[in-house]
Amino acid sequence: MSIGTTWRQRRQAARTRRAIDRAIARTGSPAMRDELLTMANSSFTSREL
């Protein structure tokens, strides 16, 4: 894996986290908030393995 690839993956992960944070902040439904958090946690955990 090159340095450029690692940098792109980190940039994409940061962008994804910000998008999820914005979606969580906008939602008024506790159920939707829980679902977004579950998706975010499973997404980032599987990438780090």
NORPE-V135106 format. One record per residue. N is the residue number from 1. OMEGA is omega as a letter, one per 30 degrees, with the letter a starting at -180 (none if undefined). NEAR is the number of other ideal C-beta (glycine too) atoms within 12 Angstrom. D_FIRST is the distance of its C-alpha to the first C-alpha in whole Angstrom. Layout:
n | omega | near | d_first
N | OMEGA | NEAR | D_FIRST
N | OMEGA | NEAR | D_FIRST
This chain:
n | omega | near | d_first
1 | a | 9 | 0
2 | l | 8 | 4
3 | l | 9 | 7
4 | l | 10 | 8
5 | l | 11 | 6
6 | a | 12 | 7
7 | l | 13 | 10
8 | l | 14 | 11
9 | l | 18 | 11
10 | l | 18 | 13
11 | l | 14 | 15
12 | l | 17 | 16
13 | l | 20 | 16
14 | l | 15 | 19
15 | l | 14 | 21
16 | l | 20 | 21
17 | l | 22 | 23
18 | l | 15 | 25
19 | l | 18 | 26
20 | l | 26 | 27
21 | l | 17 | 29
22 | l | 14 | 31
23 | l | 20 | 31
24 | a | 23 | 33
25 | a | 13 | 35
26 | a | 13 | 36
27 | l | 17 | 37
28 | a | 10 | 41
29 | l | 12 | 40
30 | l | 11 | 40
31 | l | 11 | 38
32 | l | 17 | 36
33 | l | 19 | 35
34 | l | 14 | 34
35 | l | 17 | 32
36 | l | 25 | 30
37 | l | 20 | 29
38 | l | 16 | 29
39 | a | 20 | 26
40 | a | 24 | 24
41 | a | 17 | 24
42 | l | 15 | 23
43 | a | 19 | 21
44 | l | 20 | 19
45 | a | 11 | 20
46 | l | 11 | 18
47 | a | 15 | 15
48 | a | 11 | 15
49 | none | 7 | 15
